[in-house]
Amino acid sequence: WEKELVALFNWIRANVRYTRDPSNTDLFSAPEQTLLMKAGDCDDYTSVLGALLMSSGQLVRARVIQTTDAPSFNHIYLLTNPAGDGKGKWVPLDASVAKPAGWEAPGASQCAKTGKPAGMVAVVRDFDL
């Protein structure tokens, strides 16, 4: 499964260009629209990659974070459970940044475990999809 996860992650990175939303507006696109436009931001990457992973039988969660320099939640990405049992390790997949599969914002995992700010992350919320 891990090779498939990385292949899907890398395909999204190679075929969807990161594009910011217009100022003071948060736009959300359906996965089909993001693929058609070949562009999107973090929530668009999350919906497309989440749909692909879920269609291949993977368990996924959305992780929403608020960084220490932001007044509210300002980033979203996926977590997946390659073991498929929900008990093993959850692997972060943040396709909207130029980092490999498995990378996440510094401090996010610690903040998720403790509920306290860590690194660049002030607050974390995970949602099962």
N, C-alpha and C positions, 0 to 999 in steps of 0.2 A: 504493500500500500504506500509506503513512504516514497518510492520512486514515482508513483502516479501522482501523489500530492505535489511533489516538487515539479513534475512535468506540467501539471495544470497551472501551478503558481508561475512558473517561468513563461508559459504560453501567454498568460494574462499580461505579465510584465512586458513581453515583446510585442503584443498586439493592441494594447490599450494605452494611449498616451495620457499622462497625468495632466489634468487641466483644472485650475481653480474655479470655484463658483464665482459669479459676479459679486462685487462688493455688497455687503449687507444682505445677501440672499443665500439661502441654503437650498440648492436644487437637488432633487432625487430623481434618478432615472431607473426605469425597469431594466433588468439585465439585457433584454433584447435591444433596447435603445442604446445602451452603453456599447454593446458590441457593434451595432450599426454605425454609431458615431466614431467608434474606435478612440474614445476619450472619456475621461471622467475623473472624479476625485475619490477620496478615501471611502465614502459611503457607496459609490458606484462600484469600485473595485470589490468591496465587501459583498455586495449583492450578487455580482457576476460570479465571483469565485465561490461564494456560498452556494449558489444554485448549481454550479458544476460539481462541487464536492458532494452536496446532498443527493444529486441525481446518480452519483456513483456509489451511494450507500454510506458515505462518511458522516459521522457525527460532527456537528459544527456549533460553535457559539460565536456570538459577536461580543467583542470587548470594546467598551467605550471608555475613553480616558479624558481626564482634564489635566493638562500640564500645569506646572506651577506658575507659568506666566499668563494663564488664561482665566477669565472670570467664570467660565462654564465649560461643560464638556466640549472638546474641540477636535477629537480624532476617534476613528473607529477602524477596527480590523478584525480578522477572524482568528479563532482558535479551533484546532481540529484534534481529534483523538484517534491517532493511527491504530491503536489497539482495538477500537470499535466497541469497547465495553464501558466507556465513560469513567472508568476508574484509573486508567493509566495516565501517562503524561499527556497534557494538552499542549500542542505545538502552535505557536503564533505564526500567522501568515499575513504579513502586512505588505501587500503588493504595491501600495501607493508610495513606498519609499525605496530608494536604490540600495536595498540591503537584501541579503539572501533569506530564503525560507528559514524560519526559526528565530529571526531577529524580532525584538520588540523594543519599544521605548525604554530606555534605562530606568529601572525602578518599578516598572509596571507589575512584574510578577511579585515583587516584594510587597508592594502596596496592596495588591489583590489578596495576599496571604494575611497581612497584618491589619489592613484597613487604615494604615498611616501613610502619609506622604513619604516617598522614597525617590531618590534620583531626581528626574525631571517630572515625575508624575505625582499629582496631588490627590486624585480620586480615580478609582477604577470601578466599573460595573460590568458584570458579565451576564449575557442573556442567551439562554438556550434557543436554538432556531429549529 
